[in-house]
């Protein structure tokens, strides 16, 4: 499939057709890894990092312990 880039503000965007998004189960919240081999643009699903997993676990514990305090501080 040959695609052209679309102007998006001061940048260019690659529009991915809905059937491809559905096939790969990708939506606007799906993290993608973009890289190149010097000749090709390579787009793939981003693998969750161990560091991110640890952060989210710590965040869940903090929210469970101090959620009420966080809400009061936010107000």
N, CA, C and O atoms as a GROMACS GRO file, in nm:
protein
  300
    1UNK      N    1   0.084  -0.116   0.000
    1UNK     CA    2   0.000   0.000   0.000
    1UNK      C    3   0.089   0.123   0.000
    1UNK      O    4   0.180   0.135   0.082
    2UNK      N    5   0.063   0.213  -0.090
    2UNK     CA    6   0.138   0.338  -0.099
    2UNK      C    7   0.055   0.448  -0.034
    2UNK      O    8  -0.064   0.464  -0.065
    3UNK      N    9   0.116   0.523   0.056
    3UNK     CA   10   0.048   0.630   0.128
    3UNK      C   11   0.127   0.759   0.110
    3UNK      O   12   0.248   0.757   0.089
    4UNK      N   13   0.057   0.872   0.120
    4UNK     CA   14   0.122   1.002   0.121
    4UNK      C   15   0.101   1.065   0.258
    4UNK      O   16   0.002   1.037   0.326
    5UNK      N   17   0.195   1.148   0.298
    5UNK     CA   18   0.184   1.217   0.425
    5UNK      C   19   0.084   1.332   0.411
    5UNK      O   20   0.070   1.391   0.304
    6UNK      N   21   0.017   1.363   0.520
    6UNK     CA   22  -0.083   1.469   0.525
    6UNK      C   23  -0.031   1.582   0.613
    6UNK      O   24   0.027   1.556   0.719
    7UNK      N   25  -0.051   1.706   0.571
    7UNK     CA   26  -0.009   1.822   0.651
    7UNK      C   27  -0.094   1.827   0.777
    7UNK      O   28  -0.217   1.816   0.771
    8UNK      N   29  -0.027   1.842   0.892
    8UNK     CA   30  -0.095   1.850   1.022
    8UNK      C   31  -0.026   1.958   1.103
    8UNK      O   32   0.072   1.931   1.173
    9UNK      N   33  -0.076   2.082   1.095
    9UNK     CA   34  -0.009   2.194   1.158
    9UNK      C   35   0.125   2.218   1.092
    9UNK      O   36   0.133   2.230   0.970
   10UNK      N   37   0.231   2.224   1.172
   10UNK     CA   38   0.367   2.240   1.118
   10UNK      C   39   0.434   2.106   1.092
   10UNK      O   40   0.552   2.101   1.056
   11UNK      N   41   0.360   1.998   1.109
   11UNK     CA   42   0.416   1.863   1.094
   11UNK      C   43   0.349   1.790   0.979
   11UNK      O   44   0.261   1.844   0.912
   12UNK      N   45   0.392   1.668   0.957
   12UNK     CA   46   0.329   1.578   0.862
   12UNK      C   47   0.277   1.457   0.936
   12UNK      O   48   0.339   1.412   1.033
   13UNK      N   49   0.165   1.402   0.892
   13UNK     CA   50   0.104   1.288   0.958
   13UNK      C   51   0.083   1.176   0.858
   13UNK      O   52   0.058   1.200   0.740
   14UNK      N   53   0.094   1.054   0.907
   14UNK     CA   54   0.064   0.936   0.826
   14UNK      C   55  -0.071   0.884   0.874
   14UNK      O   56  -0.084   0.842   0.989
   15UNK      N   57  -0.170   0.885   0.788
   15UNK     CA   58  -0.304   0.840   0.823
   15UNK      C   59  -0.312   0.690   0.798
   15UNK      O   60  -0.284   0.642   0.688
   16UNK      N   61  -0.349   0.616   0.901
   16UNK     CA   62  -0.361   0.470   0.891
   16UNK      C   63  -0.509   0.436   0.876
   16UNK      O   64  -0.592   0.477   0.958
   17UNK      N   65  -0.542   0.363   0.773
   17UNK     CA   66  -0.681   0.331   0.743
   17UNK      C   67  -0.745   0.246   0.852
   17UNK      O   68  -0.679   0.164   0.915
   18UNK      N   69  -0.874   0.268   0.873
   18UNK     CA   70  -0.951   0.201   0.979
   18UNK      C   71  -0.938   0.048   0.974
   18UNK      O   72  -0.918  -0.012   1.080
   19UNK      N   73  -0.947  -0.018   0.857
   19UNK     CA   74  -0.934  -0.165   0.858
   19UNK      C   75  -0.801  -0.215   0.914
   19UNK      O   76  -0.796  -0.319   0.980
   20UNK      N   77  -0.694  -0.141   0.888
   20UNK     CA   78  -0.563  -0.180   0.942
   20UNK      C   79  -0.561  -0.160   1.093
   20UNK      O   80  -0.511  -0.244   1.167
   21UNK      N   81  -0.617  -0.047   1.140
   21UNK     CA   82  -0.623  -0.022   1.284
   21UNK      C   83  -0.703  -0.131   1.355
   21UNK      O   84  -0.663  -0.179   1.461
   22UNK      N   85  -0.815  -0.168   1.296
   22UNK     CA   86  -0.899  -0.273   1.357
   22UNK      C   87  -0.828  -0.408   1.356
   22UNK      O   88  -0.836  -0.482   1.454
   23UNK      N   89  -0.761  -0.440   1.248
   23UNK     CA   90  -0.689  -0.567   1.238
   23UNK      C   91  -0.582  -0.578   1.347
   23UNK      O   92  -0.564  -0.684   1.407
   24UNK      N   93  -0.512  -0.467   1.373
   24UNK     CA   94  -0.403  -0.467   1.472
   24UNK      C   95  -0.450  -0.428   1.611
   24UNK      O   96  -0.371  -0.425   1.706
   25UNK      N   97  -0.580  -0.397   1.624
   25UNK     CA   98  -0.639  -0.354   1.752
   25UNK      C   99  -0.566  -0.231   1.807
   25UNK      O  100  -0.527  -0.226   1.924
   26UNK      N  101  -0.549  -0.132   1.720
   26UNK     CA  102  -0.483  -0.007   1.756
   26UNK      C  103  -0.589   0.103   1.762
   26UNK      O  104  -0.674   0.113   1.673
   27UNK      N  105  -0.582   0.186   1.867
   27UNK     CA  106  -0.668   0.304   1.873
   27UNK      C  107  -0.581   0.424   1.912
   27UNK      O  108  -0.458   0.412   1.920
   28UNK      N  109  -0.643   0.538   1.938
   28UNK     CA  110  -0.566   0.659   1.965
   28UNK      C  111  -0.489   0.652   2.097
   28UNK      O  112  -0.399   0.733   2.120
   29UNK      N  113  -0.522   0.557   2.184
   29UNK     CA  114  -0.452   0.543   2.312
   29UNK      C  115  -0.342   0.438   2.310
   29UNK      O  116  -0.272   0.419   2.409
   30UNK      N  117  -0.326   0.368   2.198
   30UNK     CA  118  -0.227   0.262   2.188
   30UNK      C  119  -0.086   0.321   2.173
   30UNK      O  120  -0.062   0.394   2.077
   31UNK      N  121   0.006   0.290   2.264
   31UNK     CA  122   0.143   0.340   2.248
   31UNK      C  123   0.214   0.266   2.135
   31UNK      O  124   0.211   0.143   2.128
   32UNK      N  125   0.278   0.343   2.048
   32UNK     CA  126   0.348   0.285   1.934
   32UNK      C  127   0.496   0.321   1.942
   32UNK      O  128   0.533   0.429   1.988
   33UNK      N  129   0.579   0.229   1.897
   33UNK     CA  130   0.723   0.249   1.890
   33UNK      C  131   0.756   0.282   1.744
   33UNK      O  132   0.726   0.203   1.655
   34UNK      N  133   0.817   0.399   1.721
   34UNK     CA  134   0.852   0.441   1.585
   34UNK      C  135   1.004   0.442   1.576
   34UNK      O  136   1.072   0.504   1.657
   35UNK      N  137   1.057   0.372   1.476
   35UNK     CA  138   1.201   0.367   1.456
   35UNK      C  139   1.230   0.358   1.306
   35UNK      O  140   1.138   0.361   1.223
   36UNK      N  141   1.356   0.349   1.273
   36UNK     CA  142   1.396   0.338   1.133
   36UNK      C  143   1.520   0.248   1.123
   36UNK      O  144   1.599   0.237   1.217
   37UNK      N  145   1.534   0.187   1.008
   37UNK     CA  146   1.656   0.110   0.982
   37UNK      C  147   1.747   0.189   0.888
   37UNK      O  148   1.844   0.135   0.835
   38UNK      N  149   1.715   0.316   0.868
   38UNK     CA  150   1.793   0.401   0.778
   38UNK      C  151   1.730   0.416   0.642
   38UNK      O  152   1.761   0.510   0.570
   39UNK      N  153   1.641   0.324   0.606
   39UNK     CA  154   1.571   0.330   0.478
   39UNK      C  155   1.420   0.323   0.494
   39UNK      O  156   1.346   0.372   0.410
   40UNK      N  157   1.376   0.261   0.602
   40UNK     CA  158   1.233   0.239   0.622
   40UNK      C  159   1.189   0.293   0.757
   40UNK      O  160   1.265   0.295   0.853
   41UNK      N  161   1.064   0.338   0.760
   41UNK     CA  162   1.001   0.376   0.886
   41UNK      C  163   0.936   0.250   0.942
   41UNK      O  164   0.861   0.183   0.872
   42UNK      N  165   0.965   0.219   1.066
   42UNK     CA  166   0.913   0.097   1.128
   42UNK      C  167   0.824   0.138   1.244
   42UNK      O  168   0.868   0.207   1.337
   43UNK      N  169   0.697   0.097   1.238
   43UNK     CA  170   0.601   0.130   1.343
   43UNK      C  171   0.550  -0.001   1.403
   43UNK      O  172   0.504  -0.089   1.330
   44UNK      N  173   0.560  -0.013   1.533
   44UNK     CA  174   0.515  -0.134   1.600
   44UNK      C  175   0.454  -0.100   1.735
   44UNK      O  176   0.468   0.012   1.784
   45UNK      N  177   0.388  -0.196   1.794
   45UNK     CA  178   0.332  -0.175   1.927
   45UNK      C  179   0.446  -0.159   2.026
   45UNK      O  180   0.542  -0.236   2.025
   46UNK      N  181   0.435  -0.060   2.112
   46UNK     CA  182   0.538  -0.037   2.214
   46UNK      C  183   0.523  -0.143   2.322
   46UNK      O  184   0.413  -0.168   2.372
   47UNK      N  185   0.633  -0.203   2.358
   47UNK     CA  186   0.632  -0.303   2.464
   47UNK      C  187   0.636  -0.232   2.598
   47UNK      O  188   0.715  -0.140   2.617
   48UNK      N  189   0.552  -0.273   2.692
   48UNK     CA  190   0.556  -0.208   2.823
   48UNK      C  191   0.692  -0.230   2.889
   48UNK      O  192   0.747  -0.340   2.887
   49UNK      N  193   0.744  -0.124   2.947
   49UNK     CA  194   0.874  -0.135   3.011
   49UNK      C  195   0.857  -0.180   3.156
   49UNK      O  196   0.755  -0.152   3.219
   50UNK      N  197   0.956  -0.246   3.207
   50UNK     CA  198   0.956  -0.290   3.347
   50UNK      C  199   0.950  -0.168   3.438
   50UNK      O  200   0.881  -0.169   3.540
   51UNK      N  201   1.021  -0.065   3.400
   51UNK     CA  202   1.022   0.058   3.480
   51UNK      C  203   0.882   0.117   3.488
   51UNK      O  204   0.841   0.162   3.595
   52UNK      N  205   0.810   0.119   3.376
   52UNK     CA  206   0.673   0.172   3.375
   52UNK      C  207   0.582   0.087   3.463
   52UNK      O  208   0.500   0.139   3.538
   53UNK      N  209   0.597  -0.045   3.453
   53UNK     CA  210   0.516  -0.136   3.536
   53UNK      C  211   0.539  -0.109   3.685
   53UNK      O  212   0.444  -0.107   3.763
   54UNK      N  213   0.665  -0.090   3.724
   54UNK     CA  214   0.697  -0.062   3.864
   54UNK      C  215   0.636   0.071   3.908
   54UNK      O  216   0.583   0.083   4.018
   55UNK      N  217   0.644   0.171   3.820
   55UNK     CA  218   0.586   0.302   3.852
   55UNK      C  219   0.436   0.291   3.872
   55UNK      O  220   0.382   0.345   3.969
   56UNK      N  221   0.367   0.221   3.782
   56UNK     CA  222   0.221   0.208   3.793
   56UNK      C  223   0.182   0.130   3.918
   56UNK      O  224   0.080   0.161   3.981
   57UNK      N  225   0.260   0.030   3.956
   57UNK     CA  226   0.231  -0.045   4.078
   57UNK      C  227   0.248   0.045   4.201
   57UNK      O  228   0.166   0.042   4.292
   58UNK      N  229   0.355   0.124   4.203
   58UNK     CA  230   0.379   0.216   4.315
   58UNK      C  231   0.269   0.322   4.321
   58UNK      O  232   0.225   0.361   4.429
   59UNK      N  233   0.225   0.367   4.206
   59UNK     CA  234   0.119   0.466   4.200
   59UNK      C  235  -0.012   0.409   4.255
   59UNK      O  236  -0.085   0.479   4.326
   60UNK      N  237  -0.041   0.285   4.223
   60UNK     CA  238  -0.162   0.220   4.273
   60UNK      C  239  -0.157   0.206   4.425
   60UNK      O  240  -0.258   0.229   4.492
   61UNK      N  241  -0.042   0.170   4.479
   61UNK     CA  242  -0.028   0.158   4.624
   61UNK      C  243  -0.046   0.294   4.691
   61UNK      O  244  -0.115   0.305   4.792
   62UNK      N  245   0.016   0.397   4.634
   62UNK     CA  246   0.004   0.532   4.690
   62UNK      C  247  -0.141   0.580   4.685
   62UNK      O  248  -0.190   0.642   4.779
   63UNK      N  249  -0.208   0.551   4.576
   63UNK     CA  250  -0.348   0.593   4.563
   63UNK      C  251  -0.436   0.520   4.665
   63UNK      O  252  -0.528   0.579   4.722
   64UNK      N  253  -0.408   0.393   4.686
   64UNK     CA  254  -0.487   0.316   4.781
   64UNK      C  255  -0.466   0.370   4.923
   64UNK      O  256  -0.561   0.385   4.999
   65UNK      N  257  -0.341   0.399   4.957
   65UNK     CA  258  -0.310   0.446   5.092
   65UNK      C  259  -0.349   0.592   5.115
   65UNK      O  260  -0.403   0.627   5.220
   66UNK      N  261  -0.322   0.676   5.016
   66UNK     CA  262  -0.334   0.821   5.036
   66UNK      C  263  -0.433   0.888   4.940
   66UNK      O  264  -0.430   1.009   4.923
   67UNK      N  265  -0.520   0.809   4.879
   67UNK     CA  266  -0.615   0.863   4.782
   67UNK      C  267  -0.700   0.976   4.835
   67UNK      O  268  -0.718   1.077   4.767
   68UNK      N  269  -0.752   0.961   4.956
   68UNK     CA  270  -0.834   1.066   5.016
   68UNK      C  271  -0.753   1.194   5.038
   68UNK      O  272  -0.801   1.304   5.012
   69UNK      N  273  -0.631   1.180   5.084
   69UNK     CA  274  -0.545   1.296   5.106
   69UNK      C  275  -0.515   1.366   4.973
   69UNK      O  276  -0.515   1.489   4.966
   70UNK      N  277  -0.489   1.287   4.869
   70UNK     CA  278  -0.464   1.345   4.736
   70UNK      C  279  -0.584   1.426   4.688
   70UNK      O  280  -0.568   1.535   4.633
   71UNK      N  281  -0.704   1.372   4.710
   71UNK     CA  282  -0.825   1.443   4.668
   71UNK      C  283  -0.840   1.574   4.744
   71UNK      O  284  -0.875   1.676   4.684
   72UNK      N  285  -0.814   1.572   4.873
   72UNK     CA  286  -0.826   1.695   4.954
   72UNK      C  287  -0.722   1.798   4.910
   72UNK      O  288  -0.752   1.918   4.903
   73UNK      N  289  -0.601   1.753   4.880
   73UNK     CA  290  -0.497   1.844   4.832
   73UNK      C  291  -0.534   1.904   4.697
   73UNK      O  292  -0.504   2.020   4.670
   74UNK      N  293  -0.599   1.826   4.614
   74UNK     CA  294  -0.638   1.873   4.481
   74UNK      C  295  -0.743   1.984   4.489
   74UNK      O  296  -0.751   2.070   4.402
   75UNK      N  297  -0.823   1.979   4.594
   75UNK     CA  298  -0.927   2.081   4.610
   75UNK      C  299  -0.866   2.204   4.667
   75UNK      O  300  -0.936   2.303   4.689
   0.00000   0.00000   0.00000
